Amino acid sequence: MTNVLETDLPWLALRSKLVEEDAQGIRYNTMFDGYALENTKFQISNTGIMEDLYMWKDTLLMLFNLIDSNHSGFINAEEFADIIKLLLSDEDGAGNVTQEYIDELCSAIDLDGNGRIDANEFL
């Protein structure tokens, strides 16, 4: 938990507050039992992010192709930086976006860490 959440808490002491235990050990599947949504109208009406992505897939792929200015099939770091600076620039066109911030965003999207963003990672 410390490694994943990058939070140094006394996890062993908190164990009884987070999960149930039985004779066979910790029942991890009980961790989120107390956090279930009670608004069933929301649960029924919310189709979920995967359905939303599928519904907007063609538009998102068109956007991907616009960002991929050299038409390589990937968004490289330079193309990504250009679009982030454009999207996050101030009204006067002066962007205050740091390269460190752009690198962090790119790294978060580049799931396989190969230095470029493919269409699946973009979606």
C-alpha positions, 0 to 999 in steps of 0.5 A: 500500500505504501508503494502504490499510494506513496503514502506512509501510513501504519497499514497494519494498524489500519487493516481492521478498518479497511478489510475483513479477516477470517480464519483463512486470512484477509478478505481483500474483496471487502475493502470497498463494501462500505463505499457502494453508491446508493444512488441507483438512478445514477448507476442505471443512467451512467453508461460507464466510461468505456461506453462513452469512449466507444461512443466518441471513438471516431471523434477521438481518433480524428483528434489523435490524427490531427495531433499526429502532424507527421502522420506516423501513427504515434504522437511523439513528445514534440507533437504532444508538447505543441498541443498541450501548450496550445490548449493551456495557453493564456488568452494572450497566447503566452503559455506558462506550461513548464516542460516538466509538466508536459513531460509528466502528462506525456509519461502518464499517457505513454503506458508502455514507456516507449516515448510515443503515444499510440491510438490506444494509449490516447483513447 
